[in-house]
Amino acid sequence: MSADQQTAVFLNDKELAKAMTSDLTHVEGNWYFKEAALIDRSRFEESGTHTTCPWKGEASYFNYKADDGKLIKDIAWFYPKPKAGAEDKVGGRVAFYVGKIDGLRVGAPSV
C-alpha cells in the first residue's frame, strides 16, 4: 500500500476495525490493527485459544459476536506480552483471519 488510505476489515458489510494504512503493521502476510481501531470492542471476547510463535511469543484469540447472534470463533489474534523484538510490530495490535472475515478494504470511505 503506497498512499495513506482508510483501511477496514469487514464481515457481513459491517466494519470490525478501521485505521489509516500508516497505522497498520504488516507481519508475515497479516495486517495488524491497533486494538483501538476495533469498532465495537464489546463484541470481541477472548476465546481461551492460545498458540505460540517462536519470535513473537504467545498469541491469544478473540471470538466475535455478529449482529445475527452468531459467534465467530477465533476471528482474530493478538500478543498480550510479545517477545523482545516483536513489541513494535505486534504489541497492542490485532490481526484477523482472512477466511473468517469478508475482506480487507483499502480506500474504505470514512463514516
N, CA, C and O of each residue as an XYZ file, in Angstrom:
444
protein
N       0.857     -1.169      0.000
C       0.000      0.000      0.000
C       0.900      1.228      0.000
O       1.771      1.370      0.858
N       0.687      2.100     -0.953
C       1.576      3.253     -1.068
C       1.030      4.489     -0.350
O       1.588      4.897      0.668
N      -0.036      5.085     -0.853
C      -0.585      6.296     -0.233
C      -1.350      5.930      1.037
O      -1.911      4.839      1.145
N      -1.365      6.854      1.993
C      -2.081      6.618      3.240
C      -3.582      6.652      2.968
O      -4.119      7.679      2.551
N      -4.251      5.539      3.202
C      -5.676      5.424      2.930
C      -6.384      4.782      4.116
O      -5.772      4.095      4.935
N      -7.686      5.024      4.184
C      -8.515      4.360      5.186
C      -8.581      2.880      4.822
O      -8.821      2.542      3.663
N      -8.374      2.001      5.787
C      -8.398      0.559      5.573
C      -9.320     -0.053      6.615
O      -9.260      0.307      7.790
N     -10.175     -0.979      6.185
C     -11.149     -1.553      7.110
C     -11.285     -3.054      6.909
O     -11.096     -3.570      5.808
N     -11.616     -3.747      7.996
C     -11.941     -5.170      7.992
C     -13.463     -5.266      8.024
O     -14.115     -4.586      8.815
N     -14.034     -6.123      7.151
C     -15.486     -6.244      7.046
C     -15.967     -7.665      7.282
O     -15.282     -8.633      6.953
N     -17.156     -7.772      7.858
C     -17.882     -9.031      7.998
C     -19.356     -8.694      7.856
O     -19.882     -7.868      8.602
N     -20.029     -9.332      6.899
C     -21.453     -9.056      6.648
C     -21.708     -7.563      6.442
O     -22.669     -7.013      6.980
N     -20.852     -6.918      5.667
C     -20.936     -5.488      5.359
C     -20.825     -4.587      6.591
O     -21.198     -3.416      6.529
N     -20.329     -5.105      7.686
C     -20.126     -4.314      8.901
C     -18.625     -4.183      9.139
O     -17.880     -5.158      9.048
N     -18.196     -2.959      9.447
C     -16.782     -2.739      9.754
C     -16.469     -3.278     11.141
O     -17.161     -2.966     12.110
N     -15.422     -4.088     11.228
C     -14.972     -4.603     12.520
C     -13.811     -3.782     13.060
O     -13.668     -3.606     14.270
N     -12.983     -3.282     12.146
C     -11.829     -2.453     12.521
C     -11.556     -1.498     11.372
O     -11.793     -1.823     10.208
N     -11.047     -0.297     11.717
C     -10.766      0.704     10.683
C      -9.601      1.564     11.132
O      -9.539      2.001     12.281
N      -8.668      1.802     10.199
C      -7.495      2.633     10.502
C      -6.879      3.119      9.196
O      -7.184      2.610      8.118
N      -6.016      4.103      9.313
C      -5.235      4.545      8.163
C      -4.109      3.531      7.948
O      -3.604      2.945      8.906
N      -3.723      3.328      6.695
C      -2.672      2.346      6.410
C      -1.384      2.659      7.155
O      -0.636      1.743      7.494
N      -1.111      3.925      7.417
C       0.106      4.299      8.142
C       0.079      3.814      9.595
O       1.125      3.743     10.239
N      -1.107      3.482     10.114
C      -1.233      2.982     11.485
C      -1.180      1.457     11.566
O      -1.224      0.896     12.661
N      -1.087      0.786     10.426
C      -1.044     -0.674     10.386
C       0.393     -1.169     10.335
O       1.291     -0.459      9.882
N       0.600     -2.398     10.806
C       1.879     -3.069     10.569
C       1.580     -4.333      9.776
O       0.515     -4.933      9.925
N       2.524     -4.733      8.933
C       2.369     -5.912      8.088
C       3.446     -6.907      8.478
O       4.635     -6.649      8.293
N       3.031     -8.046      9.018
C       3.960     -9.062      9.502
C       3.531    -10.421      8.961
O       2.403    -10.863      9.180
N       4.439    -11.069      8.260
C       4.206    -12.425      7.749
C       2.868    -12.548      7.014
O       2.135    -13.518      7.205
N       2.561    -11.567      6.182
C       1.353    -11.606      5.364
C       0.076    -11.162      6.063
O      -0.998    -11.205      5.463
N       0.172    -10.740      7.307
C      -1.003    -10.308      8.065
C      -0.915     -8.827      8.402
O       0.154     -8.314      8.732
N      -2.065     -8.140      8.314
C      -2.153     -6.733      8.697
C      -2.594     -6.652     10.145
O      -3.606     -7.240     10.527
N      -1.839     -5.927     10.947
C      -2.133     -5.750     12.370
C      -2.667     -4.339     12.610
O      -2.022     -3.342     12.283
N      -3.871     -4.288     13.195
C      -4.527     -3.033     13.563
C      -4.276     -2.771     15.040
O      -4.208     -3.709     15.834
N      -4.139     -1.504     15.415
C      -4.081     -1.175     16.839
C      -5.407     -1.603     17.462
O      -6.459     -1.498     16.831
N      -5.349     -2.084     18.700
C      -6.585     -2.538     19.345
C      -7.628     -1.424     19.390
O      -8.826     -1.702     19.339
N      -7.196     -0.185     19.484
C      -8.118      0.957     19.499
C      -8.887      1.099     18.184
O      -9.883      1.821     18.137
N      -8.447      0.427     17.113
C      -9.119      0.501     15.812
C     -10.347     -0.406     15.739
O     -11.112     -0.326     14.778
N     -10.547     -1.269     16.744
C     -11.737     -2.117     16.760
C     -12.964     -1.224     16.909
O     -13.012     -0.377     17.801
N     -13.953     -1.412     16.042
C     -15.125     -0.535     16.010
C     -15.999     -0.713     17.255
O     -16.388      0.275     17.878
N     -16.308     -1.945     17.619
C     -17.155     -2.205     18.786
C     -16.474     -3.271     19.637
O     -16.742     -4.464     19.492
N     -15.604     -2.830     20.511
C     -14.781     -3.743     21.320
C     -15.646     -4.690     22.144
O     -15.205     -5.794     22.463
N     -16.857     -4.291     22.493
C     -17.723     -5.136     23.323
C     -18.147     -6.421     22.609
O     -18.576     -7.370     23.265
N     -18.037     -6.468     21.295
C     -18.396     -7.673     20.535
C     -17.258     -8.697     20.480
O     -17.460     -9.834     20.055
N     -16.075     -8.292     20.908
C     -14.914     -9.182     20.912
C     -14.695     -9.705     22.328
O     -14.690     -8.938     23.291
N     -14.514    -11.022     22.441
C     -14.218    -11.606     23.746
C     -13.087    -12.616     23.579
O     -13.009    -13.313     22.567
N     -12.224    -12.687     24.569
C     -11.130    -13.651     24.487
C     -11.711    -15.056     24.452
O     -12.642    -15.374     25.193
N     -11.152    -15.894     23.581
C     -11.709    -17.226     23.358
C     -11.100    -18.310     24.231
O     -11.697    -19.374     24.396
N      -9.939    -18.064     24.786
C      -9.245    -19.104     25.536
C      -8.263    -19.887     24.678
O      -7.502    -20.704     25.197
N      -8.271    -19.646     23.367
C      -7.320    -20.295     22.463
C      -5.982    -19.570     22.538
O      -5.933    -18.342     22.607
N      -4.907    -20.335     22.525
C      -3.553    -19.777     22.542
C      -2.669    -20.586     21.604
O      -2.794    -21.808     21.513
N      -1.778    -19.895     20.914
C      -0.742    -20.537     20.108
C       0.563    -19.815     20.394
O       0.568    -18.735     20.984
N       1.662    -20.411     19.977
C       2.962    -19.800     20.237
C       3.739    -19.630     18.944
O       3.847    -20.556     18.141
N       4.274    -18.444     18.757
C       5.172    -18.131     17.646
C       6.580    -18.046     18.237
O       6.765    -17.435     19.289
N       7.575    -18.649     17.578
C       8.926    -18.642     18.138
C       9.511    -17.252     18.357
O      10.293    -17.063     19.289
N       9.155    -16.277     17.528
C       9.763    -14.949     17.697
C       8.804    -13.893     18.229
O       9.254    -12.870     18.745
N       7.475    -14.113     18.119
C       6.518    -13.124     18.630
C       6.018    -13.466     20.027
O       5.659    -12.567     20.787
N       5.989    -14.741     20.377
C       5.514    -15.154     21.691
C       4.158    -15.824     21.633
O       3.748    -16.329     20.588
N       3.454    -15.829     22.772
C       2.153    -16.490     22.858
C       1.043    -15.569     22.363
O       0.913    -14.428     22.808
N       0.246    -16.091     21.430
C      -0.904    -15.353     20.900
C      -2.165    -15.790     21.636
O      -2.324    -16.961     21.981
N      -3.049    -14.844     21.867
C      -4.385    -15.107     22.391
C      -5.366    -14.742     21.283
O      -5.031    -13.988     20.369
N      -6.583    -15.284     21.371
C      -7.552    -15.121     20.290
C      -8.846    -14.491     20.779
O      -9.214    -14.592     21.949
N      -9.527    -13.831     19.835
C     -10.837    -13.241     20.088
C     -11.905    -14.010     19.323
O     -11.692    -14.409     18.178
N     -13.061    -14.217     19.962
C     -14.289    -14.579     19.275
C     -15.007    -13.264     18.993
O     -14.737    -12.252     19.640
N     -15.931    -13.282     18.016
C     -16.691    -12.083     17.676
C     -18.172    -12.434     17.609
O     -18.553    -13.418     16.974
N     -19.001    -11.638     18.259
C     -20.444    -11.847     18.212
C     -21.038    -10.960     17.126
O     -21.053     -9.735     17.248
N     -21.528    -11.594     16.058
C     -22.095    -10.875     14.915
C     -23.501    -10.362     15.233
O     -24.104    -10.756     16.231
N     -24.012     -9.482     14.376
C     -25.347     -8.903     14.560
C     -26.437     -9.964     14.656
O     -27.411     -9.794     15.389
N     -26.272    -11.073     13.907
C     -27.285    -12.130     13.912
C     -27.149    -13.066     15.116
O     -27.871    -14.057     15.216
N     -26.222    -12.751     16.029
C     -26.017    -13.559     17.222
C     -25.009    -14.678     17.053
O     -24.608    -15.312     18.029
N     -24.596    -14.922     15.812
C     -23.621    -15.983     15.548
C     -22.269    -15.617     16.159
O     -21.810    -14.480     16.050
N     -21.645    -16.594     16.800
C     -20.324    -16.393     17.382
C     -19.276    -16.889     16.392
O     -19.254    -18.070     16.045
N     -18.410    -15.988     15.939
C     -17.327    -16.344     15.023
C     -16.113    -16.634     15.899
O     -15.515    -15.723     16.473
N     -15.759    -17.908     15.995
C     -14.682    -18.315     16.900
C     -13.313    -17.982     16.334
O     -13.043    -18.168     15.148
N     -12.461    -17.487     17.212
C     -11.054    -17.220     16.886
C     -10.896    -16.400     15.604
O     -10.069    -16.724     14.751
N     -11.685    -15.350     15.479
C     -11.665    -14.500     14.287
C     -10.390    -13.664     14.200
O      -9.965    -13.276     13.112
N      -9.791    -13.395     15.346
C      -8.617    -12.521     15.373
C      -7.684    -12.963     16.494
O      -8.082    -13.672     17.417
N      -6.431    -12.524     16.387
C      -5.458    -12.854     17.431
C      -4.619    -11.640     17.783
O      -4.535    -10.669     17.031
N      -3.998    -11.732     18.960
C      -3.158    -10.644     19.454
C      -2.109    -11.243     20.386
O      -2.233    -12.385     20.828
N      -1.087    -10.464     20.673
C       0.004    -10.898     21.543
C      -0.001    -10.025     22.797
O       0.495     -8.898     22.760
N      -0.558    -10.530     23.919
C      -0.629     -9.715     25.133
C       0.741     -9.328     25.679
O       0.912     -8.235     26.219
N       1.712    -10.220     25.538
C       3.075     -9.960     26.020
C       4.061    -10.417     24.952
O       4.684    -11.469     25.097
N       4.210     -9.632     23.870
C       5.111    -10.065     22.797
C       6.558    -10.151     23.275
O       6.975     -9.447     24.195
N       7.302    -11.028     22.627
C       8.724    -11.178     22.950
C       9.492     -9.926     22.541
O       9.046     -9.147     21.699
N      10.659     -9.755     23.160
C      11.546     -8.641     22.799
C      11.835     -8.723     21.303
O      12.114     -9.798     20.772
N      11.765     -7.595     20.643
C      11.982     -7.542     19.203
C      10.698     -7.610     18.397
O      10.698     -7.310     17.203
N       9.600     -8.002     19.038
C       8.315     -8.078     18.335
C       7.335     -7.008     18.811
O       6.297     -6.797     18.184
N       7.662     -6.326     19.928
C       6.722     -5.361     20.509
C       6.297     -4.288     19.525
O       5.114     -3.957     19.442
N       7.249     -3.738     18.778
C       6.923     -2.639     17.862
C       6.101     -3.107     16.668
O       5.458     -2.287     16.011
N       6.105     -4.388     16.373
C       5.346     -4.922     15.233
C       3.935     -5.371     15.627
O       2.970     -5.086     14.918
N       3.817     -6.077     16.767
C       2.537     -6.693     17.119
C       1.985     -6.286     18.483
O       0.835     -6.600     18.791
N       2.759     -5.606     19.293
C       2.298     -5.207     20.619
C       1.104     -4.263     20.547
O       1.153     -3.262     19.833
N       0.032     -4.569     21.278
C      -1.164     -3.727     21.292
C      -1.938     -3.756     19.989
O      -2.718     -2.847     19.706
N      -1.724     -4.808     19.184
C      -2.346     -4.901     17.859
C      -3.118     -6.199     17.693
O      -2.886     -7.177     18.405
N      -4.040     -6.188     16.739
C      -4.912     -7.320     16.456
C      -4.846     -7.622     14.961
O      -4.875     -6.710     14.135
N      -4.755     -8.915     14.615
C      -4.808     -9.347     13.213
C      -6.022    -10.263     13.040
O      -6.435    -10.936     13.984
N      -6.587    -10.286     11.837
C      -7.800    -11.056     11.552
C      -7.516    -12.201     10.592
O      -6.713    -12.065      9.669
N      -8.188    -13.343     10.817
C      -8.101    -14.471      9.893
C      -8.881    -14.127      8.633
O     -10.076    -13.836      8.694
N      -8.207    -14.161      7.502
C      -8.836    -13.809      6.227
C     -10.024    -14.723      5.927
O     -11.025    -14.254      5.386
N      -9.944    -15.996      6.258
C     -11.028    -16.935      5.988
C     -12.255    -16.757      6.864
O     -13.280    -17.394      6.619
N     -12.176    -15.905      7.881
C     -13.300    -15.710      8.797
C     -13.943    -14.335      8.659
O     -14.918    -14.033      9.347
N     -13.402    -13.503      7.776
C     -13.961    -12.178      7.509
C     -14.328    -12.108      6.035
O     -13.931    -12.972      5.253
N     -15.084    -11.084      5.651
C     -15.417    -10.909      4.238
C     -14.268    -10.290      3.468
O     -14.160    -10.478      2.256
N     -13.410     -9.555      4.158
C     -12.266     -8.982      3.471
C     -11.726     -7.741      4.135
O     -12.239     -7.248      5.139
N     -10.670     -7.266      3.526
C      -9.978     -6.051      3.946
C     -10.127     -5.066      2.801
O      -9.738     -5.363      1.672
N     -10.685     -3.903      3.079
C     -10.882     -2.895      2.031
C      -9.936     -1.731      2.244
O      -9.914     -1.110      3.306
N      -9.169     -1.452      1.230
C      -8.275     -0.297      1.245
C      -8.993      0.818      0.508
O      -9.570      0.602     -0.558
N      -8.953      2.013      1.084
C      -9.676      3.126      0.487
C     -11.128      3.138      0.928
O     -11.980      3.730      0.265
N     -11.414      2.475      2.066
C     -12.773      2.457      2.601
C     -13.186      3.876      2.973
O     -12.402      4.610      3.574
N     -14.403      4.268      2.622
C     -14.837      5.627      2.958
C     -14.951      5.827      4.459
O     -15.320      4.912      5.195
N     -14.632      7.026      4.901
C     -14.789      7.365      6.314
C     -16.262      7.530      6.621
O     -17.024      8.014      5.784
N     -16.664      7.136      7.803
C     -18.072      7.246      8.206
C     -18.168      8.211      9.358
O     -19.262      8.461      9.864
